[in-house]
Amino acid sequence: MTSYIEAKKDINRGKLSRVYLIYGMETYMIDDLTQSIVKQVLREDDAEFNLSQYDLRDTAIQVGLEDIETPSFFGTEKSSL
């Protein structure tokens, strides 16, 4: 398990993992890490079409998994949160 500080340093250096499991009670840290990942992966103008966000309390995991398997339509990278 990687700490928030270690993950933040790696993300800011551009050393990204293919998958992150981010959980906990500190919503600031969760939001900060997810936004840092998005900034590294997607250009600002690509985010509109290539960024998907899911709250698994409201959405079935299958929906998110199907989205992950779908290729990016308008850019080279895609991010699903």
Secondary structure, 3 states (H helix, E strand, C coil): CCCHHHHHHHHHCCCCCCCCCCCCCCHHHHHHHHHHHHHHHCCCCCHHHHEECCCCCCCCHHHHHHHHHCCCCCCCCCEEC
